[in-house]
Structures are given as C-alpha cells and as structure tokens.
C-alpha cells in the first residue's frame, strides 16, 4: 500500500471514529450514569494505552513534574468529556458536535489572552465562527438551555486543556502522556461517578456503546491520529476538526431521527468554514489540541 493510501486510510479512521463518538456517547448515557460511564471509560482506555506503550517498546517512566502536568491535563480533557456526556442527555448529537467543533476558535481566543500574535485571517475566522456559534446557541429541536451551556463549558475546558498541554512540561512519548491523562481523569472522577450512580440497569446497547468508546474511540482513534501527525502534513491532519461534525450530523439523522433545521444548517456551515480557515493558518510546527480523550 502506498504512503498516500495509508495517510488517507488513517484520515478516514479519524474522521469516522471521532465523528461517531457523539452517537455512541448518546447511546451510552441512555442507561449508564454519565460520570460513572466516562470515568470507567478512561480508566480502561488508559490501561489499554499502557499495554500499547509497552508493546511498542516504550517506557512508562516520567518525571514528577511531567506527571503533575498529565494530572492537570487529565482533569481538564477527560473532564470536558464528562461534561459532554451530561450535555448529550439534553442536546442532539449533531448540535453537540458543532458546539464542540468550536474548540479551535476558543483556543485562538485563549492564545490572544496569552498575548500571542496571530495571523489576521485566523482572527477573522474566529470572528466569523462565533457568529455561527451564536446561531447554534438558541435551544430548539430537543436541545435545552442547560444542554447547550454544558456543550460550551465542555468546549472551553477542552480549549484550556489544549493550550496548557502545549505549555506545560509533558512526557516525550505522546502515548504515555495520553495514558497518564486518561488514568488521572478517570480516577479523579470515579468516586464521584460511584456516588452519583445509585441503582441502574444498563442495557446491552449502552454497554456495547461504552465498549466502543473505550476501545475504538479512545485507543484506535488516537493511535491513528498520532501516526498521522508523524506522517502527514499538519494542514491535512487538521481537517478532522471540520469533518467530524459532518459525520456526527449524518449519524444523528440516520440513527437518532435528528433533524437539521435551517438555522442550525446555516450555523453549522459558518462554524465549519471558520474552523477550516483557522486551522489552515497554523504553522507547520503548531501544537494541535490533545485528542486522545474523545
């Protein structure tokens, strides 16, 4: 198989897997308490990632300050995912994916607050993008104000974690870093998840969806993404940011009977176009947001 074919194969893996996680989150939280589902997901995924690191001959040893950074990022990124689990109880999967797709826009805002100088086209893209986000903020079509607010909170947590992951001392092995982030976030949330769970009866569908998020969503998706970062142009890899929402919307329509209103369609088009403009302004050495926690 040619290198080009491998790159496009890995891209489609990331497109479909990360785009599908919104659907499987919605199925999971139908009968499994959100915080318990997300905490156990990351503990299991982190354990599998540790086995992957060892199988690749990598080391799990990290310095104390690197481990501390992983704990901080682990609380933010898996924490953002936990908030998204709660949000998807009150927001259609397509709308949730669009609001989360605004992460690159929030990252630019945070970088501006950090006094970074950014290209004018990127700033223009952010301005246009938030117009689209504003169109998506009105609760409708099965979405509640609480659900929409939780999606925005999740996007903000993801953005803060992404920015900090580029500035804090992290392990050189990205797989090991992701493993520690997953385990840290999972174990921090586990006591709360157990306390909040009460009695519940998970359906077979929810259990299978949870297993998909652990194995396919977290491990396979991140492995493909990491390989792409080392073997494909950054601009090409970054296309996941605006393809994932399209996949999520299509799956929501096909499997959740969700509907795309004219307002959401216009807002979606604006957000996707703005995110595409912003990510294409990143320099070749730019650090991408951590995505191992999807």
C-alpha positions in Angstrom: 0.0 0.0 0.0 1.3 3.4 -0.9 2.1 6.1 1.7 -0.7 8.3 0.3 -3.2 5.5 0.6 -2.1 4.9 4.2 -2.5 8.5 5.1 -6.0 8.7 3.6 -6.9 5.4 5.3 -5.8 6.8 8.7 -7.6 10.1 8.0 -10.9 8.3 7.4 -10.4 6.2 10.5 -10.1 9.5 12.5 -13.0 11.1 10.6 -15.4 8.2 11.2 -14.3 7.2 14.6 -14.2 10.6 16.2 -17.3 11.7 14.4 -19.1 8.6 15.6 -18.2 9.1 19.3 -21.1 11.6 19.7 -23.6 9.0 18.7 -22.1 6.3 21.0 -22.0 8.8 23.9 -25.7 9.4 23.5 -26.4 5.6 23.4 -24.2 5.1 26.5 -25.9 7.6 28.7 -29.3 6.2 27.9 -29.0 3.7 30.7 -25.5 4.3 32.3 -24.9 7.3 34.6 -22.7 9.8 32.7 -20.0 10.3 35.3 -19.6 6.6 36.0 -19.5 5.8 32.3 -16.9 8.4 31.5 -14.6 7.6 34.5 -14.6 3.9 33.9 -14.1 4.6 30.1 -10.9 6.4 30.7 -9.5 4.1 33.3 -10.0 1.2 30.9 -8.7 3.1 27.9 -5.7 4.3 29.9 -4.9 0.8 30.9 -5.1 -0.4 27.3 -2.9 2.5 26.2 -0.3 1.4 28.8 -0.2 -2.0 27.2 0.2 -0.4 23.8 3.1 1.7 25.0 4.8 -1.4 26.4 4.1 -3.4 23.3 5.8 -0.7 21.2 8.8 -0.9 23.5 8.2 2.5 25.1 8.8 3.5 28.6 6.1 4.5 31.1 8.7 6.3 33.3 8.1 10.0 33.6 9.5 12.8 35.7 7.4 14.1 38.6 6.7 17.5 37.1 5.7 15.8 33.8 3.3 13.5 35.8 1.9 16.6 37.6 1.2 18.1 34.1 -0.5 15.0 33.0 -2.8 15.1 36.1 -3.8 18.7 35.3 -4.5 18.0 31.7 -6.2 14.7 32.6 -8.6 16.6 34.8 -9.4 19.1 32.0 -9.6 17.0 28.9 -11.4 13.9 30.3 -13.3 16.3 32.5 -14.5 18.1 29.4 -15.6 14.7 28.0 -17.6 14.1 31.2 -19.4 17.4 30.8 -20.2 16.4 27.2 -21.7 13.1 28.5 -24.1 15.1 30.6 -24.8 17.5 27.8 -25.8 14.8 25.4 -28.7 13.9 27.7 -30.2 17.2 26.6 -28.7 18.0 23.2 -28.9 16.2 19.9 -25.6 14.6 18.8 -25.3 16.8 15.7 -25.7 20.1 17.6 -23.3 18.8 20.3 -20.6 18.1 17.7 -21.0 21.5 16.2 -20.6 23.3 19.5 -17.5 21.1 20.3 -16.2 21.9 16.9 -15.7 25.5 18.1 -12.7 24.4 20.2 -10.1 25.8 17.7 -11.9 29.1 17.9 -11.7 29.2 21.7 -8.1 28.1 21.5 -7.3 31.2 19.4 -9.1 33.4 22.0 -7.0 31.9 24.8 -3.8 32.4 22.8 -4.7 36.0 22.3 -5.3 36.4 26.0 -1.8 34.9 26.4 -0.5 37.8 24.2 0.4 35.7 21.2 0.5 37.4 17.8 -1.7 35.5 15.3 -2.4 36.0 11.6 -5.2 38.3 10.6 -7.0 35.6 8.6 -7.1 33.5 11.8 -8.6 36.3 13.8 -11.2 37.0 11.1 -12.1 33.3 11.1 -12.7 33.4 14.8 -15.0 36.4 14.5 -17.0 34.7 11.7 -17.0 31.4 13.6 -18.6 32.9 16.7 -21.4 34.3 14.6 -22.1 30.7 13.7 -21.9 29.6 17.3 -24.4 32.4 18.3 -26.8 30.9 15.8 -26.4 27.5 17.4 -26.9 28.7 21.0 -30.7 29.0 20.8 -32.2 25.9 22.4 -34.5 24.1 19.9 -35.1 20.7 18.3 -34.7 18.7 21.5 -31.9 20.8 23.0 -32.3 22.6 26.3 -30.5 25.7 27.5 -28.7 23.6 30.1 -27.5 21.1 27.5 -26.2 23.9 25.2 -24.5 25.6 28.2 -22.8 22.3 29.1 -21.5 21.9 25.5 -20.0 25.3 25.6 -18.4 24.5 29.0 -17.0 21.3 27.6 -15.5 23.2 24.6 -13.9 25.7 27.0 -12.4 23.0 29.2 -11.1 21.3 26.1 -9.6 24.5 24.9 -7.9 25.3 28.2 -6.5 21.8 28.4 -5.3 22.0 24.8 -3.5 25.3 25.4 -1.9 24.1 28.7 -0.8 20.9 27.1 1.4 22.9 24.7 2.9 25.0 27.6 3.4 22.5 30.5 6.3 20.0 30.6 4.8 16.8 29.1 6.3 13.3 28.6 8.2 13.0 25.3 6.2 9.8 24.5 2.7 11.1 23.4 1.1 7.7 24.0 2.5 7.6 27.6 1.3 11.2 28.2 -2.2 10.3 27.0 -2.2 7.2 29.2 -1.5 9.2 32.3 -4.0 11.8 31.3 -6.7 9.2 30.9 -5.9 7.4 34.1 -5.7 10.7 36.1 -9.0 12.0 34.8 -10.7 8.6 35.2 -9.6 8.0 38.8 -10.4 11.6 39.8 -13.9 11.2 38.5 -14.5 7.6 39.7 -15.5 8.3 43.3 -18.0 11.0 42.1 -19.3 8.6 39.5 -19.9 5.9 42.0 -21.6 8.3 44.4 -23.8 9.7 41.7 -24.7 6.3 40.1 -27.2 4.9 42.6 -29.0 1.9 41.2 -29.2 1.5 37.4 -29.7 -1.3 34.9 -27.5 -0.8 31.8 -28.9 -2.1 28.5 -26.9 -4.2 26.1 -26.8 -1.3 23.7 -25.3 1.1 26.3 -22.7 -1.5 27.3 -21.6 -2.0 23.7 -21.5 1.7 23.1 -19.4 2.2 26.2 -17.0 -0.6 25.0 -16.8 1.1 21.6 -15.8 4.4 23.2 -13.1 2.7 25.3 -11.5 0.6 22.5 -12.3 2.2 19.2 -13.0 5.8 20.2 -10.1 6.3 22.6 -7.4 3.8 21.6 -7.8 3.2 17.9 -8.7 6.7 17.0 -5.8 8.2 19.0 -3.3 5.7 17.5 -4.4 6.7 14.0 -4.2 10.4 14.9 -0.7 10.1 16.4 0.5 8.2 13.3 -0.9 10.9 11.1 0.9 13.7 13.0 4.2 11.9 12.2 3.4 11.0 8.6 1.2 13.6 7.1 1.1 17.5 6.7 -0.4 19.2 9.6 -3.0 21.0 7.4 -4.2 17.6 6.2 -4.4 16.1 9.7 -6.3 19.2 10.9 -9.2 18.5 8.6 -10.7 16.3 11.3 -11.8 19.5 13.1 -14.4 20.2 10.5 -15.1 16.8 9.1 -16.1 15.2 12.4 -19.2 17.4 12.8 -20.4 16.4 9.4 -20.0 12.7 10.3 -21.8 13.3 13.6 -24.7 15.1 12.0 -25.2 12.4 9.4 -25.1 9.6 12.0 -27.5 11.5 14.2 -30.0 11.8 11.3 -29.6 8.2 10.3 -29.7 6.6 13.8 -31.3 9.1 16.2 -34.0 10.6 13.9 -32.5 14.0 14.4 -33.4 16.9 12.2 -31.3 19.7 10.7 -33.2 23.0 10.9 -32.4 25.9 8.5 -30.9 27.9 11.4 -28.7 25.0 12.6 -27.7 24.3 8.9 -26.6 27.9 8.5 -24.8 28.0 11.8 -23.1 24.7 11.0 -21.9 26.0 7.6 -20.4 29.1 9.3 -18.7 27.3 12.1 -17.2 24.6 9.9 -16.0 27.1 7.3 -14.5 29.3 10.1 -12.8 26.4 11.8 -11.3 25.3 8.4 -9.9 28.8 7.9 -8.4 28.9 11.4 -6.7 25.5 11.4 -5.2 26.2 8.0 -3.5 29.2 9.4 -1.5 27.1 11.9 2.3 26.9 11.2 3.8 23.5 10.4 5.2 23.2 13.9 2.0 24.1 15.6 0.9 22.0 18.5 -2.5 20.5 18.0 -5.1 20.1 20.7 -4.9 16.8 22.6 -7.4 14.4 21.1 -6.8 11.2 22.9 -9.8 11.7 25.1 -12.5 11.7 22.5 
